[in-house]
Each structure stands twice: as C-alpha cells, then as structure tokens.
Amino acid sequence: MTRRGWAFVLAAALLAAAFAYQNRAERVAVEAGPLHLYAVPLAVLLFAAFLLGMTAMLLLSLPHDRRTRELLRERGLLDAPPVATHPPPSRWPDAHSGDPPFDAHTPAFPRPDADTGA
C-alpha cells in the first residue's frame, strides 16, 4: 500500500477513535425482537453493526465469486501462466562480463508470433 493509502487508513482510524471518545458516555437501548439490551455504548453498537454488515456482504458475495471463478477457469483465464515482464535470466549479461545484455538487432521483448514469421 502506498503512503497515501496508509494516510487515508490512519485518518479513518483517528476519526473513528475520536467519534468513540466523544460518545463514550452515550448509551442506547437496543430492542431486536426478543432481545432487549439497555445502556449499550453507542460506539460499540455502531462497530458491531459495521462488522455484521461486512459479514453479511461477504456471505452474500460468495456464490457470485464462485460462479465467476468457475467461468474464468472454464475459459482458461484464472490459472493462466503469468505474463513475463522481463526477458529470461539467461539473456542478461554475466555479472563479471562487461557485455551488454542485448545486441542492437535483438528486441528486448520478442513478439509472441516471432517464431512463426507472421
């Protein structure tokens, strides 16, 4: 994660901590069907609701995620080999030689159809 991302996470955590500190004495009553709770701290209630919402979304998204992965596997896109981002190590110069890694006529990244001549 970049520094900007960590700064955002830190700012969100500080805001949540400030909210919890400012509302530490705020108590609410929770009536959820047969469950009756009194004097529940507001910050605890909101945190529990947040976690419950995250869990619900995770459970609701799992079937879609499985279907998507199945489709990607069927099409050969999920388990495809990674695309090379650099030439194979054998193309690089020896650590003790001063030779350049490529000559002027060898492309650094040959085209996939270079072997067929197309």
Protein Blocks (a to p, Z undefined) as FASTA:
>chain_A
ZZklmmmmmmmmmmmmmmmmmmmmpccdddehjbccehiafklmmmmmmmmmmmmmmmmm
mmmmmmmmmmmmmnopmmgccddfbdcfklpccfkbcbdfbdfklcfbdcfklmnoZZ
